[in-house]
Amino acid sequence: MHRIATLDGHSLITPAAVNREVLSPANARSAEADRSMAEAEVALILNIAARQIQEQRAPAQIISRLISSLHDLREKTGALWRDLIPLVQNHPVAAYFHEDPFTRWSFEKPRGYSGDAHLIDFIYGHPSTADEIARATPLGKTLYGYTRQAPSAVAVRERRDLLTRYVDSVADERGTGTEILTVAAGHLREADRSAALHQGKIQRWVALDQDPQSVGSTVRDFQGTAVDAVDGSVRGLLTNAYSLGTFDLIYAAGLYDYLTDKVAVRLTQKCLSMLKPNGIFLFANFSTEVPDDGYMETIMNWTLLLRSHADMLNIVDASLEGERAERQIFFGENRNIVYATIKKPA
Ligand SMILES: C[S@@+](CC[C@H](N)C(=O)[O-])C[C@H]1O[C@@H](n2cnc3c(N)ncnc32)[C@H](O)[C@@H]1O
């Protein structure tokens, strides 16, 4: 009765009142027990890794066990998981995995933020990462051989190739006047293999990114082509800071994973408003089926907003606000990345 009286929707609901009700002494005791159990489990996982390292087991065996144990623990512990992350990051075994130059780049964040374009170059195996890989210890090289074959990395390479195919097929269909906008373009590696770009079928390919170093690299790599690298941000797009015109294809990959639903919807609406009739908007997101999520969030300190098919559809539908448009949600081959496309009506 007491609970109904205070949380009945009429009384003032303050955090203190909710805590009093939800965290009753009995509930608090059980939450404390869950936390102790979760902490004990993470300690066990890390101790097993430490023992395997000491026994000089094969690095692939050690990392694969850790990845799958952290994934299971993340799933099992729900809201408690967030508090376990520092326990993993501060454990001595983290140093072993940081010998992998890809994992270390992610953890140290030399560019000051997560998921920069150089990090993705480790996944692509791009020559720009050759020096760091050459400088890695033999263990680091072996671990990198494993992490670059992780399902999420395989999906990122497939994503790059899928983007190239979209660009080329839109350019084939629309001819030499084709205009493309890439939001959060990074180093625009998908353009390296674009037949349409090399055959001069694209009139203008705007590659927008907020990192001046990445913009500089795109300017250098694509000098003399239709690529126009622009130093700009999602915020700039949303506040109409640029006059970019309209496009046949607009896409964003490696960006929505960092955007809340609210910003994702606003950006989708903005991009739809910049499409020509029959233009296509595509966005990609890591899916909730990523098996190395626990390793990424702890050892790599790389947190992403993972989305399901339903989450993607919600963003698309909220963006369309009841307007009719052809829309599609689909997964890549190993289901680690999910895609949404919207076609603007003629
Ligand atoms: C994971 S990388 C993806 C790069 C590229 N799209 C790819 O698929 O390889 C993310 C990129 O998003 C850019 N980025 C992140 N937040 C951004 C924002 N708010 N506005 C513009 N670019 C952003 C970063 O600078 C980085 O280059």
The ligand as a Gaussian input file, in Angstrom:
#p B3LYP/6-31G(d) Opt

LIG

0 1
 C       34.617000       4.654000     -37.694000
 S       35.189000       5.954000     -38.730000
 C       34.393000       5.506000     -40.235000
 C       35.078000       6.053000     -41.438000
 C       34.500000       5.588000     -42.760000
 N       33.140000       6.024000     -42.928000
 C       34.602000       4.100000     -42.918000
 O       33.568000       3.445000     -43.028000
 O       35.731000       3.585000     -42.955000
 C       34.217000       7.269000     -38.098000
 C       34.466000       8.614000     -38.703000
 O       33.397000       9.451000     -38.275000
 C       33.897000      10.739000     -38.073000
 N       32.945000      11.415000     -37.178000
 C       32.630000      11.085000     -35.919000
 N       31.721000      11.940000     -35.413000
 C       31.456000      12.835000     -36.401000
 C       30.615000      13.963000     -36.480000
 N       29.861000      14.312000     -35.443000
 N       30.597000      14.671000     -37.629000
 C       31.368000      14.291000     -38.687000
 N       32.199000      13.222000     -38.662000
 C       32.236000      12.499000     -37.531000
 C       35.265000      10.524000     -37.463000
 O       36.078000      11.648000     -37.626000
 C       35.738000       9.294000     -38.248000
 O       36.495000       9.674000     -39.364000

